[in-house]
Amino acid sequence: MQFGGNQHFVPWWQPIGDCRKNCSFVSGEASSAFLSVAPAALTPLQWRPLACAAAISFGSIISLSRIVVGGHFLSDVIFAGVFTFLIVWLLYAIIYRWKATRLDDNTIEKALERFSAHSGIIYRRMSRRIAIAVAQHQHHHPMHKSNCDGRAKHCLSDHHHGGCELDTG
Protein backbone atom coordinates (compact mmCIF):
# COMPACT_ATOMS: atom_id res chain seq x y z
CA MET A 1 0.00 0.00 0.00
CA GLN A 2 1.35 3.41 -0.90
CA PHE A 3 0.21 6.57 0.87
CA GLY A 4 1.76 9.89 -0.11
CA GLY A 5 4.95 8.93 -1.93
CA ASN A 6 5.56 8.70 -5.64
CA GLN A 7 7.88 5.67 -5.65
CA HIS A 8 6.96 2.01 -5.79
CA PHE A 9 8.01 -0.54 -3.23
CA VAL A 10 11.10 -2.56 -4.10
CA PRO A 11 12.44 -5.24 -1.71
CA TRP A 12 15.72 -4.20 -0.10
CA TRP A 13 17.69 -6.96 -1.77
CA GLN A 14 16.86 -5.72 -5.28
CA PRO A 15 19.16 -2.89 -6.43
CA ILE A 16 16.58 -1.42 -8.81
CA GLY A 17 13.86 1.12 -8.17
CA ASP A 18 12.39 4.52 -8.94
CA CYS A 19 14.94 6.65 -7.09
CA ARG A 20 18.31 7.50 -8.58
CA LYS A 21 20.16 8.86 -5.54
CA ASN A 22 19.89 8.43 -1.75
CA CYS A 23 17.46 5.53 -1.83
CA SER A 24 17.41 5.15 1.94
CA PHE A 25 16.41 1.82 3.33
CA VAL A 26 16.45 2.47 7.05
CA SER A 27 14.40 5.35 8.37
CA GLY A 28 16.61 7.71 10.35
CA GLU A 29 13.58 9.29 11.99
CA ALA A 30 12.29 5.91 13.13
CA SER A 31 15.76 4.88 14.34
CA SER A 32 16.06 8.07 16.36
CA ALA A 33 12.60 7.64 17.84
CA PHE A 34 13.22 4.00 18.77
CA LEU A 35 16.49 5.06 20.39
CA SER A 36 14.31 6.31 23.27
CA VAL A 37 14.39 2.65 24.38
CA ALA A 38 17.94 3.30 25.68
CA PRO A 39 16.99 5.67 28.51
CA ALA A 40 13.88 3.59 29.14
CA ALA A 41 16.14 0.60 29.82
CA LEU A 42 17.88 2.61 32.55
CA THR A 43 14.75 3.47 34.51
CA PRO A 44 14.15 1.81 37.89
CA LEU A 45 12.97 -1.77 37.58
CA GLN A 46 9.39 -1.08 38.71
CA TRP A 47 8.99 1.65 36.01
CA ARG A 48 10.94 -0.08 33.24
CA PRO A 49 8.03 -1.91 31.54
CA LEU A 50 6.02 1.32 31.37
CA ALA A 51 9.03 3.32 30.13
CA CYS A 52 9.83 0.71 27.45
CA ALA A 53 6.19 0.60 26.34
CA ALA A 54 6.18 4.40 26.06
CA ALA A 55 9.44 4.36 24.07
CA ILE A 56 8.15 1.68 21.69
CA SER A 57 4.88 3.59 21.29
CA PHE A 58 6.78 6.78 20.51
CA GLY A 59 8.93 4.96 17.94
CA SER A 60 5.84 3.37 16.40
CA ILE A 61 3.99 6.70 16.10
CA ILE A 62 6.98 8.38 14.43
CA SER A 63 7.37 5.36 12.14
CA LEU A 64 3.71 5.46 11.19
CA SER A 65 4.00 9.16 10.39
CA ARG A 66 6.94 8.44 8.05
CA ILE A 67 4.86 5.83 6.24
CA VAL A 68 1.78 8.06 6.01
CA VAL A 69 3.69 10.97 4.46
CA GLY A 70 5.31 8.61 1.98
CA GLY A 71 8.83 8.99 3.33
CA HIS A 72 9.39 5.30 4.00
CA PHE A 73 7.86 1.91 3.48
CA LEU A 74 6.82 -0.41 6.31
CA SER A 75 9.97 -2.52 5.91
CA ASP A 76 12.13 0.61 6.34
CA VAL A 77 10.69 1.47 9.73
CA ILE A 78 10.47 -2.13 10.96
CA PHE A 79 14.13 -2.66 10.14
CA ALA A 80 14.99 0.65 11.84
CA GLY A 81 13.16 -0.39 15.01
CA VAL A 82 14.63 -3.90 15.13
CA PHE A 83 18.15 -2.74 14.31
CA THR A 84 18.07 0.07 16.89
CA PHE A 85 16.62 -2.24 19.55
CA LEU A 86 19.38 -4.81 18.90
CA ILE A 87 22.09 -2.16 19.25
CA VAL A 88 20.58 -0.86 22.51
CA TRP A 89 20.17 -4.41 23.83
CA LEU A 90 23.76 -5.32 22.94
CA LEU A 91 25.23 -2.19 24.56
CA TYR A 92 23.07 -2.67 27.65
CA ALA A 93 24.20 -6.28 27.92
CA ILE A 94 27.87 -5.34 27.49
CA ILE A 95 27.71 -2.60 30.10
CA TYR A 96 25.31 -4.05 32.69
CA ARG A 97 24.60 -7.75 32.19
CA TRP A 98 27.58 -9.77 31.01
CA LYS A 99 30.07 -10.39 33.82
CA ALA A 100 33.12 -10.36 31.55
CA THR A 101 32.33 -6.87 30.25
CA ARG A 102 30.30 -5.42 33.14
CA LEU A 103 31.48 -2.01 34.25
CA ASP A 104 31.60 -1.10 37.92
CA ASP A 105 31.83 2.36 39.44
CA ASN A 106 35.59 2.11 40.10
CA THR A 107 36.35 1.17 36.49
CA ILE A 108 34.22 4.05 35.20
CA GLU A 109 35.82 6.51 37.64
CA LYS A 110 39.34 5.46 36.60
CA ALA A 111 38.45 5.79 32.91
CA LEU A 112 37.00 9.27 33.51
CA GLU A 113 40.13 10.29 35.45
CA ARG A 114 42.37 9.10 32.59
CA PHE A 115 40.21 10.93 30.07
CA SER A 116 40.30 14.09 32.18
CA ALA A 117 44.09 13.91 32.55
CA HIS A 118 44.59 13.40 28.81
CA SER A 119 42.11 16.16 28.00
CA GLY A 120 43.99 18.56 30.29
CA ILE A 121 47.31 17.75 28.61
CA ILE A 122 45.81 18.27 25.16
CA TYR A 123 44.17 21.53 26.27
CA ARG A 124 47.45 22.89 27.67
CA ARG A 125 49.36 21.93 24.51
CA MET A 126 46.73 23.53 22.27
CA SER A 127 46.72 26.68 24.43
CA ARG A 128 50.51 26.99 24.14
CA ARG A 129 50.38 26.51 20.37
CA ILE A 130 47.64 29.13 20.01
CA ALA A 131 49.61 31.58 22.20
CA ILE A 132 52.74 31.03 20.09
CA ALA A 133 50.78 31.51 16.86
CA VAL A 134 49.20 34.73 18.17
CA ALA A 135 52.60 36.04 19.29
CA GLN A 136 54.12 35.26 15.90
CA HIS A 137 51.22 36.95 14.15
CA GLN A 138 51.58 40.06 16.31
CA HIS A 139 55.33 40.12 15.65
CA HIS A 140 54.79 40.05 11.87
CA HIS A 141 51.80 42.43 11.92
CA PRO A 142 52.48 45.09 14.57
CA MET A 143 49.35 46.83 15.78
CA HIS A 144 49.29 48.93 18.89
CA LYS A 145 46.54 50.91 20.48
CA SER A 146 46.70 54.65 20.59
CA ASN A 147 44.41 57.45 21.52
CA CYS A 148 44.12 59.34 18.23
CA ASP A 149 41.41 62.01 18.18
CA GLY A 150 40.41 61.07 21.73
CA ARG A 151 38.84 57.76 20.63
CA ALA A 152 40.27 54.24 20.94
CA LYS A 153 41.81 53.39 17.60
CA HIS A 154 44.34 51.07 16.03
CA CYS A 155 47.36 52.88 14.68
CA LEU A 156 49.00 50.89 11.95
CA SER A 157 52.27 52.73 11.56
CA ASP A 158 53.78 50.20 9.13
CA HIS A 159 50.80 49.92 6.79
CA HIS A 160 49.17 53.35 6.88
CA HIS A 161 52.13 55.69 7.55
CA GLY A 162 51.00 56.53 11.03
CA GLY A 163 47.29 56.78 10.16
CA CYS A 164 44.58 55.54 12.50
CA GLU A 165 41.50 53.35 12.05
CA LEU A 166 38.48 53.01 14.31
CA ASP A 167 38.73 50.09 16.70
CA THR A 168 35.88 47.79 15.73
CA GLY A 169 36.86 44.92 18.00
N, C-alpha and C positions, 0 to 999 in steps of 0.2 A: 504494500500500500504506500502510496506517495502522497505527501501532504502539500507542502508549499514549494518544494524544490523543482528544478527543471532537469535533473539528471535521473537516469534510471539505475536501479540497483544492479550491482555487479558483485558477485562473491569476492571476498578479499584475495583469494588465491588466483584469480584471473587478472592479468595485467592489462586488460582492455577496459574501456569505459568512455563516458561522455566528456570527462574533464581532461584537460591537457597538462595542467600544472597544479601542484599542491593538492593532489587527490587524497585528502587525509582519511585515514582509516579509523584511528582512535579519536574520540571526541575529547579535546583538551578541557572543555567546559565540564563535561561529565567527570573526567578524571579529577579535576580540581574539586568538584562538589563531593565526590566519593572520598576524597582525601580527608574529609571531616570525620571519617571513621578513626583516624589516628588519635586525635584528642579524646574521642569517645572511649577508646580503649584504655585511656589513662584515668578515667573517672573512678571514684570509689566503687567497690564491687557491688554494693546494693543498688547503685544508680547506673551501672554499666549497661544492662540490657536496654533500659530506656534511652540512654545516650546513643547506643549503637543503632537502635530503631529510628531515632530522630535523624542520625547521620545518613542512614540508608534511605530514609524517606526524602531527605533533602537532595541527595544524589539522584534519586529516582525522578523527582519533580524537575530538576534541572535537565536531566536526560530527556524526559518527555518533552520539555520545551524545545530542546534542540531538534527533536524529531518533528514536532508540530510545525516549526518554522522552516523545515526543509534543510536544516544544516547538516544533519546526519541521519543515517539509517539506524534501525534497531540494533543491528549487529555492531555498529560503531560504539554505541553507548553501553551495550552489554559487555563488550570486550573491555572498554574503559573501566567499568565498575569491577569486573573480575580481576583485571590486571592490577588495578590500584589496591584492591583488597588484598591480593596475594603479596604485594610489596609491603603493605602495612603489617600484615600477619608475619611475614618473614622477619622484618626489622624488630617487631615486638618480641618474637621468639628469640632472636639473637640477643637482644638486650635484657629481657626479663625472664625468659622461660628456660632456655637451655643452659645447663650448669657449666658446660665448657666455655661458653661465651658470655655468661651472665656478668653484668657489671655491678659492682658494689659501690658504696659511697666513697670509700677510700681510693679506689681505682679512678673514679671520675674526678675526685679532688686532685689527685696527683697529675692527671692528664690536663686539667685546667691550669694547674700551677706551671706545668711545662709550657703550655701554650702561652700563658701570660708572660713568662720569662722570655720566651722567644719573640713574642710580639714587642716587648719592651726593647730588646736588643735591636730588632729591625727598625722600630720607631726612632731610636737614638741614632742609628746609622743614617737613616733617611733624613733626619733633622740636620745632622752634620753636613751631609751632601748638599742639602738645600741651602744651608748657610754659606757654604763655600761657593756655590753657584751664584748666590745673590752678591756676595762680596766681589767675586770676579766680574760680574756684570757692572757693579757700581764702579769698579776700578777702570773698566773700559769705557764707561758712559758716565762721566762725572756729572752729578746734578746736586746742587746744594741749595738749601732754602735761603731766601733773602727777604727783606722787607722793602720791596720796591713799591713806590707810590702808597705806602702805608697799608698795603694788603699782602697777605701771604701769597708768594709766587715762587715759581721755580725759575732760577736764573741759570741759563745754559750758556755759560761763557764760551765754551768750545764751539758750539753749533750756531749760536745766534749773535756772536760778537758782543756779549754782555747784555743782550736783550732779555726781557722777562716775559714769562707766560703765566696766565692765571693757574693757580693750583686747583685742579679738578678732583684730585684724589684726597 
